[in-house]
Amino acid sequence: MLLLNGKIHTQDKNQPFAQAVLISGNKILAVGSNKEIQRLYSKNQKTIDLCGRLVLPGFIDSHFHFYEWAVNFDSVDLSKSISFENMMEDLKLKVLETNKNDWILGYGFNESDWAEKRMPTRHDLDIISPDNPVCIWRCDLHIGVANSNALKLAAIDSKTMDPDQGRIEKDIFGKTTGVLRDLALNLIKDVLPVPENEKILFNMESGISLLHKIGITSIHDIRLMGGLDGQQSLNAWQRLNEKNKLNIRCHVALPGENIDKAVDLGLRTGFGDEKLKIGYLKFFAEGGMGARTAWMIEKYIDDEYGMPLTPVHDIENAVLKAEEVGLSVMVHAIGDRANKEIVSMFEKIDKINPLRPKIPHRIEHVQMIRPDDLKRLSKLKNLVVSCQPNNIGLDISMIETSVGEKSKYTYMLKTISDNGLPLILNSDAPVCDPNPFIGIYSAVTRKRLDKTPEHGWYIDQALSVDQAVKGYTIIPAIAQGMGKTLGSITKGKYADIIVLDQDIYSIDIENIVDTKIEMTLFDGKIVYKK
């Protein structure tokens, strides 16, 4: 295949720009000017005139809860609910079309942006659905609300004690409100019906096709804490690969609590083939700011300090054990206390045994970190920082309500990048919309999708378009140990290429969010064309 007349931003520092690409099989054979590449042209090659369109490497979403996202396609999308009443109306419609006693699930509500500013309770859900078990998840997935039927099926009542690393909210009379935080949600997940294998595969294939439409050709499928999704997801990915239906490159993360099983089996990060590989062991230092379970140095304005989940010394022991056998880890750290402790942990490990994993360890989110801790973090080698700019718009109101003026320590993307830390960007879907153009827009404007605040939120922490694009392409490719085969349009690399309908480098940055994909190539084949 011959691609001509493009405006190609290769992300290759040795050849940043080009006009044409020649593809042979699933690899890039040559990159250069129209004239240079046409010399290699043969008549039996398919030629595509790009008509001056912007061309980039396929996007890599390096933090995506893909399995959960795909399996729950049938749930109610509450991310568009603009108020409490609007959300309740959306759920009522789902009740009308659902058989009696069948589960109703919803994802994505964000009470911090509603005028009512109130969390729903089981009583609200009981009114609209007296017969169906219902559970809805907040956008950050760290808090959920179940109705009375769902609580009964999960054996949760006023006498139920908080599970380890979770919280069951109760009112002043000791009755359950239906609000569940962090691992308390697994009590609900444990009684949900497991989808049939064929439905799982069908949903995953459909999900992959949707990702092609937004330019994503590679993902890291990340685990939530607890439950069976680690086993089920890895099994499903392997079955897709066996059926030759895996039209995406995927690193599958493993639950950190299964480290001993992974070590006993001899698994290593990076093991697999060109499409499917074993990824990182995932650990959780704490919860999330929306649920007020992210671990803080000072109290929240409207709550306590949050709480640690996995003890830091347990994570430290796991990192040491993982390094011995070639497993890399990713540690969820959102609050400033959690990040302080995890940076100290990596400093300690580095002194004992300098961090030299084949594929660098990662700290996920680094949502709130104090400048002195960020400075310490920047001195550590073989560590990658993973951030989710899509979340900025969702979190502005919640963060200002919960930490006030200390909001300036959140989403410090530019400072992280300026300190020389490898910064990879991703969506955390289904927490956020997986569209990379929303992430790039958010990173460079620091605004919600409705273009507020007018001048951006802590705009001094905005990235350039080039920095944001690199965070979705070459930097994650290098971070996952595939810098020689992925992440840039370079001779010898996989032909994962996308064509955009507008030049995000030259248009008004406010319009980046409206960008669409004209064409997506994966493994040298056209998998989407508008």
ZAMARGU-4260 file (C-alpha; in steps of 0.2 Angstrom, whole numbers, plus 5000, padded with zeros to 4 digits):
<rodrens>
0) 5000/5000/5000 | 5006/5017/4996 | 5000/5033/5005 | 5004/5049/4996 | 5002/5068/4999
5) 5000/5067/5017 | 5005/5079/5031 | 5014/5066/5041 | 5020/5070/5059 | 5030/5054/5062
10) 5034/5056/5080 | 5051/5050/5075 | 5064/5063/5080 | 5076/5057/5066 | 5063/5061/5053
15) 5049/5071/5061 | 5040/5075/5045 | 5036/5066/5029 | 5023/5066/5014 | 5022/5048/5010
20) 5023/5030/5017 | 5025/5013/5008 | 5018/4998/5017 | 5023/4980/5014 | 5012/4967/5024
25) 5010/4973/5041 | 5026/4984/5042 | 5032/5001/5036 | 5044/4999/5021 | 5049/5017/5018
30) 5044/5035/5024 | 5049/5051/5015 | 5044/5064/5002 | 5031/5059/4988 | 5046/5059/4975
35) 5057/5048/4986 | 5043/5035/4989 | 5036/5035/4972 | 5052/5029/4965 | 5049/5013/4975
40) 5031/5011/4968 | 5025/4996/4958 | 5009/4996/4948 | 5001/4982/4958 | 5002/4992/4974
45) 4986/5000/4981 | 4988/5019/4981 | 4979/5031/4993 | 4980/5050/4990 | 4979/5058/5007
50) 4975/5075/5000 | 4985/5084/5013 | 4977/5077/5028 | 4987/5075/5045 | 4994/5058/5048
55) 4999/5051/5065 | 5004/5034/5072 | 4989/5025/5079 | 4985/5031/5097 | 4990/5020/5112
60) 4978/5021/5126 | 4989/5015/5140 | 4976/5014/5154 | 4959/5007/5149 | 4947/4996/5158
65) 4943/4988/5142 | 4935/4972/5148 | 4924/4980/5160 | 4919/4993/5147 | 4915/4981/5134
70) 4906/4968/5145 | 4894/4982/5151 | 4889/4989/5134 | 4871/4985/5139 | 4872/4996/5155
75) 4864/5014/5156 | 4876/5028/5151 | 4874/5041/5165 | 4889/5051/5160 | 4877/5063/5150
80) 4865/5065/5165 | 4865/5084/5168 | 4856/5083/5185 | 4850/5071/5198 | 4832/5071/5190
85) 4839/5069/5173 | 4849/5053/5179 | 4833/5046/5187 | 4823/5049/5171 | 4837/5039/5162
90) 4835/5025/5174 | 4816/5025/5173 | 4817/5022/5155 | 4829/5007/5157 | 4817/5000/5170
95) 4802/5000/5158 | 4812/4990/5145 | 4819/4977/5158 | 4811/4961/5163 | 4806/4960/5181
100) 4820/4954/5193 | 4834/4957/5180 | 4849/4967/5185 | 4850/4986/5180 | 4867/4993/5180
105) 4872/5011/5176 | 4889/5020/5175 | 4896/5037/5174 | 4886/5049/5185 | 4895/5064/5192
110) 4885/5072/5206 | 4898/5086/5209 | 4893/5094/5192 | 4874/5094/5196 | 4865/5109/5203
115) 4858/5097/5217 | 4876/5092/5222 | 4869/5076/5230 | 4873/5058/5230 | 4858/5046/5226
120) 4854/5033/5239 | 4845/5016/5239 | 4829/5025/5243 | 4829/5035/5227 | 4833/5019/5217
125) 4819/5009/5226 | 4806/5022/5221 | 4810/5020/5202 | 4814/5001/5203 | 4805/4991/5216
130) 4807/4974/5207 | 4824/4975/5199 | 4841/4975/5208 | 4850/4991/5203 | 4867/4997/5205
135) 4875/5013/5198 | 4893/5018/5198 | 4900/5035/5200 | 4911/5041/5185 | 4927/5037/5195
140) 4922/5019/5199 | 4927/5021/5217 | 4909/5024/5223 | 4892/5016/5219 | 4874/5015/5225
145) 4864/5000/5226 | 4845/4998/5229 | 4837/4987/5242 | 4835/4972/5230 | 4853/4973/5225
150) 4859/4975/5244 | 4848/4960/5249 | 4856/4949/5235 | 4873/4954/5241 | 4868/4950/5259
155) 4872/4968/5264 | 4862/4975/5279 | 4864/4986/5294 | 4874/4972/5303 | 4886/4970/5288
160) 4904/4975/5293 | 4915/4985/5281 | 4925/4974/5271 | 4944/4976/5270 | 4948/4991/5260
165) 4930/4996/5258 | 4916/5006/5266 | 4897/5003/5268 | 4889/5019/5271 | 4876/5020/5285
170) 4864/5033/5291 | 4863/5040/5309 | 4851/5026/5313 | 4864/5013/5307 | 4854/5008/5292
175) 4863/5006/5275 | 4861/5020/5263 | 4865/5010/5248 | 4882/5020/5245 | 4897/5008/5244
180) 4915/5014/5243 | 4930/5005/5235 | 4930/4986/5239 | 4913/4986/5246 | 4907/4987/5228
185) 4914/4970/5225 | 4901/4963/5237 | 4889/4968/5223 | 4900/4963/5209 | 4902/4945/5216
190) 4883/4942/5214 | 4881/4949/5197 | 4877/4937/5183 | 4892/4932/5173 | 4889/4935/5154
195) 4891/4920/5142 | 4907/4918/5134 | 4901/4922/5116 | 4893/4938/5122 | 4909/4943/5130
200) 4919/4940/5114 | 4905/4949/5103 | 4906/4964/5114 | 4925/4965/5114 | 4925/4964/5095
205) 4912/4977/5094 | 4922/4988/5106 | 4938/4986/5096 | 4929/4992/5081 | 4923/5007/5090
210) 4941/5011/5095 | 4946/5011/5077 | 4934/5025/5074 | 4943/5036/5086 | 4961/5031/5081
215) 4966/5019/5094 | 4976/5004/5088 | 4984/4999/5105 | 4978/4998/5123 | 4983/4992/5140
220) 4969/4983/5148 | 4969/4987/5166 | 4962/4978/5181 | 4951/4984/5194 | 4954/4979/5212
225) 4947/4962/5218 | 4935/4951/5208 | 4937/4938/5194 | 4939/4951/5180 | 4958/4947/5178
230) 4955/4928/5175 | 4940/4932/5163 | 4948/4946/5153 | 4965/4937/5150 | 4955/4921/5145
235) 4944/4932/5133 | 4959/4941/5125 | 4967/4924/5121 | 4951/4917/5113 | 4950/4932/5102
240) 4968/4930/5097 | 4966/4911/5093 | 4951/4916/5082 | 4962/4928/5073 | 4950/4942/5078
245) 4962/4952/5088 | 4963/4968/5078 | 4971/4978/5092 | 4988/4977/5101 | 4984/4974/5119
250) 4995/4973/5135 | 4984/4964/5148 | 4987/4969/5166 | 4986/4956/5180 | 4978/4959/5198
255) 4992/4963/5210 | 4984/4952/5223 | 4988/4937/5211 | 5007/4940/5212 | 5011/4923/5219
260) 5001/4914/5206 | 5010/4925/5192 | 5027/4921/5199 | 5023/4902/5201 | 5017/4902/5183
265) 5033/4910/5177 | 5024/4925/5169 | 5034/4940/5163 | 5029/4957/5158 | 5030/4958/5139
270) 5028/4939/5136 | 5017/4936/5121 | 5016/4939/5103 | 5015/4955/5092 | 4997/4958/5097
275) 4994/4951/5114 | 5006/4952/5129 | 5006/4951/5148 | 5006/4968/5155 | 5009/4975/5173
280) 5004/4969/5190 | 4992/4982/5196 | 4992/4988/5214 | 4981/5001/5223 | 4988/5012/5236
285) 4971/5020/5240 | 4955/5025/5232 | 4948/5040/5223 | 4945/5059/5227 | 4927/5058/5222
290) 4923/5045/5235 | 4935/5054/5247 | 4945/5038/5249 | 4961/5045/5240 | 4974/5046/5254
295) 4978/5064/5259 | 4991/5073/5269 | 4978/5085/5276 | 4959/5082/5279 | 4947/5085/5264
300) 4937/5101/5267 | 4921/5090/5268 | 4928/5073/5275 | 4943/5065/5283 | 4960/5060/5276
305) 4954/5046/5265 | 4962/5029/5267 | 4976/5018/5261 | 4970/5002/5253 | 4985/4990/5250
310) 4998/4993/5264 | 5013/5002/5256 | 5025/4989/5264 | 5015/4975/5255 | 5017/4984/5239
315) 5036/4986/5242 | 5038/4968/5245 | 5028/4964/5229 | 5039/4976/5219 | 5055/4967/5225
320) 5047/4950/5221 | 5041/4955/5204 | 5058/4963/5199 | 5066/4946/5203 | 5056/4937/5190
325) 5054/4950/5176 | 5036/4957/5181 | 5034/4976/5181 | 5021/4985/5192 | 5009/4999/5191
330) 5003/5008/5207 | 4987/5018/5208 | 4991/5034/5218 | 4979/5048/5217 | 4980/5058/5234
335) 4995/5068/5239 | 4999/5057/5254 | 4998/5041/5243 | 5010/5049/5231 | 5021/5054/5244
340) 5022/5037/5252 | 5024/5028/5235 | 5038/5040/5230 | 5047/5036/5246 | 5044/5017/5243
345) 5052/5018/5226 | 5067/5028/5233 | 5069/5015/5246 | 5069/5001/5234 | 5081/5010/5222
350) 5093/5011/5236 | 5092/4992/5240 | 5091/4987/5222 | 5092/5000/5209 | 5076/5000/5198
355) 5081/4991/5182 | 5065/4982/5176 | 5066/4978/5158 | 5049/4987/5156 | 5048/5002/5168
360) 5037/5002/5183 | 5023/5015/5183 | 5013/5026/5195 | 4995/5028/5189 | 4986/5045/5190
365) 4998/5055/5201 | 4983/5066/5202 | 4988/5076/5217 | 5006/5078/5222 | 5016/5091/5232
370) 5030/5100/5222 | 5044/5093/5234 | 5038/5075/5231 | 5037/5078/5212 | 5055/5084/5213
375) 5060/5068/5222 | 5050/5057/5209 | 5059/5066/5195 | 5076/5059/5202 | 5071/5041/5200
380) 5075/5032/5184 | 5065/5018/5176 | 5048/5025/5182 | 5034/5031/5171 | 5020/5043/5176
385) 5003/5039/5169 | 4990/5053/5169 | 4972/5055/5162 | 4969/5072/5155 | 4951/5067/5150
390) 4947/5068/5169 | 4951/5086/5171 | 4934/5092/5165 | 4925/5079/5176 | 4935/5083/5192
395) 4936/5102/5192 | 4921/5105/5203 | 4924/5090/5214 | 4942/5094/5217 | 4938/5113/5222
400) 4925/5107/5234 | 4935/5094/5242 | 4953/5102/5243 | 4950/5121/5239 | 4966/5131/5236
405) 4976/5115/5236 | 4968/5111/5219 | 4984/5119/5212 | 4993/5103/5216 | 4982/5092/5205
410) 4984/5087/5187 | 5002/5095/5186 | 5005/5089/5168 | 5017/5102/5163 | 5027/5101/5178
415) 5028/5083/5177 | 5034/5084/5159 | 5046/5098/5162 | 5054/5088/5176 | 5059/5075/5163
420) 5048/5061/5168 | 5041/5050/5154 | 5023/5056/5154 | 5010/5044/5146 | 4992/5050/5143
425) 4976/5039/5143 | 4958/5039/5146 | 4954/5027/5161 | 4939/5022/5151 | 4925/5019/5156
430) 4929/5032/5169 | 4930/5044/5154 | 4926/5044/5136 | 4940/5035/5127 | 4941/5047/5113
435) 4960/5053/5113 | 4955/5070/5105 | 4945/5074/5121 | 4961/5069/5131 | 4972/5080/5120
440) 4959/5095/5120 | 4959/5093/5139 | 4978/5093/5141 | 4981/5108/5131 | 4965/5119/5136
445) 4962/5113/5154 | 4944/5115/5151 | 4928/5106/5152 | 4919/5100/5136 | 4908/5115/5137
450) 4923/5126/5136 | 4923/5132/5154 | 4932/5140/5163 | 4935/5153/5150 | 4954/5154/5152
455) 4957/5136/5158 | 4959/5129/5175 | 4977/5131/5181 | 4982/5135/5163 | 5000/5136/5168
460) 4999/5116/5169 | 4993/5115/5150 | 5004/5104/5138 | 5007/5109/5120 | 4999/5099/5106
465) 5015/5090/5102 | 5018/5085/5120 | 5000/5078/5121 | 5001/5068/5105 | 5018/5061/5111
470) 5009/5055/5127 | 4997/5045/5116 | 5010/5038/5104 | 5029/5036/5105 | 5031/5039/5124
475) 5019/5024/5129 | 5027/5013/5115 | 5044/5016/5123 | 5037/5014/5141 | 5029/4997/5137
480) 5045/4990/5129 | 5040/4992/5111 | 5049/5008/5106 | 5057/4999/5091 | 5041/4992/5084
485) 5027/5004/5089 | 5023/5023/5092 | 5030/5032/5077 | 5029/5031/5058 | 5046/5024/5055
490) 5054/5011/5043 | 5052/4994/5050 | 5039/4997/5063 | 5021/4991/5062 | 5009/4999/5050
495) 4997/5006/5063 | 4993/5023/5056 | 4978/5035/5057 | 4972/5049/5046 | 4963/5064/5053
500) 4950/5076/5046 | 4959/5092/5052 | 4977/5097/5057 | 4976/5098/5076 | 4994/5107/5076
505) 4987/5122/5067 | 4969/5124/5071 | 4962/5134/5086 | 4965/5122/5101 | 4946/5124/5106
510) 4942/5114/5090 | 4953/5099/5093 | 4939/5090/5103 | 4929/5090/5086 | 4942/5081/5076
515) 4937/5065/5068 | 4946/5050/5060 | 4946/5048/5041 | 4955/5032/5041 | 4963/5019/5053
520) 4976/5006/5047 | 4980/4992/5059 | 4994/4980/5055 | 4995/4986/5037 | 4976/4984/5034
525) 4962/4997/5033 | 4951/4993/5048 | 4941/5009/5047 | 4937/5022/5034 | 4924/5036/5036
</rodrens>
